[in-house]
Amino acid sequence: MMKYLLISLLCLFIFSCSSGNLKKENNFSFKPGACIDIQNNGYKLCITTIEDGRCPLNMNCLWQGNATVYFILTSNHEDISFTLNTFKNFKQDTIINNLKFSLVDVLPYPERTPSSNLEDYTIKLEISNPD
């Protein structure tokens, strides 16, 4: 009896693993205009632009401001546009087609004036399977 239970549990464990899923978490750093292929899912994620309205370092502002990152998720069938934000009261993550996209950071943090050069920015993004 114990032998059958052990074999059943082993089979359950083996067949419950799915090779099409992402690892628990995938962290990416990439630049505006760049695209990344999302492993094993047939999706491509591109950053189209960034709007940076965050309060510069060492400045007194009425609020901390926000940086908005504009994305396009492309598959064989459709293009899905979405935005993520740095300000905690705005949308910082979203779930699309069973993938969770979470904005981790937008660098560099502005000093006196935000950079008008998109190439200066690096976006840190986490892509995972929703829990």
Secondary structure as UniProt FT lines:
FT   HELIX           2..16
FT   TURN            19..20
FT   STRAND          25..30
FT   TURN            32..33
FT   STRAND          35..38
FT   TURN            39..42
FT   STRAND          43..52
FT   TURN            57..58
FT   STRAND          67..74
FT   STRAND          79..85
FT   TURN            88..89
FT   STRAND          93..96
FT   TURN            97..98
FT   STRAND          99..107
FT   HELIX           118..120
FT   STRAND          122..128
//
